[in-house]
Amino acid sequence: MTAIHPITEQLTAAGRAIEHGSFAIIDAEVGPHAYTPEQWPLVRRMIHANADFDFNGLTVFHPQAMAAGLAAVRKGGTPIVADVEMICTGLSAPRLQHFGLTTRHYISDADVIEQAQVEGTTRAVQAMRKAHREGQLAGAIVGIGNAPTALIEVVRLIREEGVRPALVIGMPVGFVSAAESKDLLMQVDEVPWVAIRGRKGGSTLVVAAIHALLSFAESQPAA
């Protein structure tokens, strides 16, 4: 009998049956993979979000990524700092509330827009700088699904200014600097991360990855 996790699963039996059925199909069709039992549910949920089996292989984990994500969720009060509002909107409010997590994004703030215009940078760069100034990046789960320049800036802040997020989920999608930004992240040793090789990515994948972390936290209660 499959255990039911009431916080992070669908609220109705019919909804759970569809989701569990989808996961079973993915498990049956995915073929071999090299992910650990902790990593695979996150990859599977990303496949489920896009019906794209390429994420089996494209998804890469820092060795401490799942442990760090679990600790950040269990800690409570951990901010989730996103590059765009779409990530904050896509996350389940009841699931976040259960774990005491909050969301932040700065991409549309007037001062962020003004500074980007003055310095000739992107809003995404200035949004990450503002998050750092306000102390929101330290110990945070950082989710980047849209803006490669945001991820490049986060890597710079880690390397040059000693910023230490709990976990960086770096999955920007696109053709200009998207793959390169993720390559930079995958060279980071100081901070755990989850990334996708190449051009694929997107906010829906960041949401799926965070929801997988929440499910992991519910299924692996603290001792």
Secondary structure by P-SEA (a helix, b strand, c coil): ccccccccccccaaaaaaaaaaaaaaaaccccccccccaaaaaaaaaaaccccccccccccccaaaaaaaaaaaacccccccccccccccccaaaaaaabbbbbbccccaaaaaaaaaacccaaaaaaaaaaaaccccccbbbbcccaaaaaaaaaaaccccccccccbbbbbcccaaaaaaaaaaacccccccccccccccaaaaaaaaaaaaaaaaacccc
